[in-house]
Amino acid sequence: MSLYVPTKTTMNNPLRGLLAGAAAYKWGGGCFGTIIVFLLVYWLLGSC
């Protein structure tokens, strides 16, 4: 008898990018800040 152990699922990449882009647009303060916010939110969504 084997037990099914689900693997860690990550967020779908297009949805992850869309949410990170929306957050960067909303919270980013200028060009550099927007890029930093996008990368941070993209990374955080990938880890949940």
Secondary structure, 3 states (H helix, E strand, C coil): CCCCCCCCCCCCHHHHHHHHHHHHHHHCCCHHHHHHHHHHHHHHHHHC
